[in-house]
Amino acid sequence: MVVETPNSEVLLTRFNKLLQELVRGTMNRNTFQPWEIEILLDIEACNLRDGVKKETLRRYQKAVQRAMEKGAPTPFRLSEYLNGKKSASVKSEPA
């Protein structure tokens, strides 16, 4: 079996489709790439509250899009995004 490494444009397209399906609440497929499963498991592990989940996922999606447009080879995980936001808010608090 040959494993093809998709380019970042293809990865970003697949990532956007995955996030759109999550935000809508409808998964129309039953096969996933290994990296998609990792993203899904990470999102599940973050235990987002229902009230903020959709907006958080939209912001995460935009952050991944920006990072990949700047040259990131793969989408980063939601947990990394949330940790980055926590770090930024701690740095911006007055001492």
C-alpha atoms as one frame of an Amber mdcrd trajectory, in Angstrom:
protein
   0.000   0.000   0.000   1.421   3.360  -1.043   0.892   6.215   1.386   0.686
   9.493  -0.475   1.653  12.662   1.341  -0.872  15.324   0.366   0.308  18.869
  -0.135  -0.704  21.581   2.313  -3.422  22.914   0.013  -5.152  19.525  -0.065
  -4.712  19.176   3.704  -6.241  22.587   4.301  -9.222  21.760   2.084  -9.810
  18.479   3.943  -9.353  20.232   7.304 -11.895  22.918   6.379 -14.409  20.278
   5.284 -13.905  18.355   8.537 -14.426  21.464  10.672 -17.489  22.529   8.678
 -19.015  19.101   9.255 -18.312  19.387  12.987 -19.787  22.877  13.273 -22.912
  21.791  11.369 -23.152  18.623  13.442 -23.343  16.332  10.401 -20.666  13.825
   9.450 -21.452  12.525   5.972 -18.604  10.036   5.791 -17.216   7.091   7.662
 -13.590   7.037   6.491 -10.941   9.410   7.737  -7.244  10.034   7.268  -5.094
   9.278  10.339  -4.390  12.986  10.914  -8.150  13.711  10.796  -8.748  11.122
  13.507  -6.036  12.746  15.631  -7.731  16.143  15.194 -11.151  14.686  16.085
  -9.827  12.906  19.179  -8.047  16.070  20.298 -11.213  18.148  19.861 -13.151
  15.585  21.892 -10.479  15.586  24.621 -10.741  19.386  24.968 -14.280  19.010
  26.391 -15.645  22.265  25.002 -18.947  23.452  26.447 -21.830  23.360  23.976
 -22.394  27.101  24.304 -18.939  28.035  23.059 -18.017  24.994  20.964 -19.098
  26.277  17.532 -17.473  29.682  17.930 -14.279  28.165  19.315 -14.111  25.735
  16.385 -14.623  28.597  13.902 -11.816  30.618  15.479  -9.581  27.542  15.562
 -10.311  26.908  11.881  -9.346  30.471  10.961  -6.134  30.235  13.002  -5.158
  27.010  11.213  -5.938  28.616   7.839  -3.678  31.579   8.639  -0.873  29.305
   9.869  -1.015  27.106   6.789  -1.110  30.121   4.472   2.103  31.251   6.187
   3.733  27.888   5.506   2.734  25.456   8.263   2.892  21.944   6.760  -0.061
  20.483   8.699  -2.995  21.676  10.804  -2.167  22.026  14.493  -4.421  20.611
  17.191  -7.185  22.442  19.011  -5.395  21.828  22.325  -2.350  23.678  20.957
  -4.592  26.553  19.863  -6.269  26.751  23.279  -2.907  26.588  25.100  -1.648
  29.421  22.898  -4.680  31.522  23.763  -4.157  30.870  27.490  -0.498  31.871
  27.209  -1.401  35.056  25.351  -4.009  36.059  27.952  -1.551  35.445  30.801
   1.108  37.603  29.093  -1.369  40.423  28.479  -2.572  40.623  32.095  -1.045
  43.523  34.046   1.350  42.502  36.822
